[in-house]
């Protein structure tokens, strides 16, 4: 599920999944280039760059990317980007 929320100061993009989640101590690894959590599960797709690239793009726009386990199941990746006034 992908949601987009806008307020007067920023836009928040949330990406939710319903997978098993990951141990909290492993979440920071997801933002490191070439880190893949699925290797241990036998899923070898991808090269582990997606979230690292997304974080760098977000930071280049003065935004913030966070990853957190959801209360029931899965992860939430949240990107918050500041809005720039047109004046």
Protein Blocks (a to p, Z undefined) as FASTA:
>chain_A
ZZddddfkbccdddddfbebjafklmmmmmpghiafklmnopaghjhlmmmmmmmmmmmn
opacdddddfkgocddddddddddfZZ
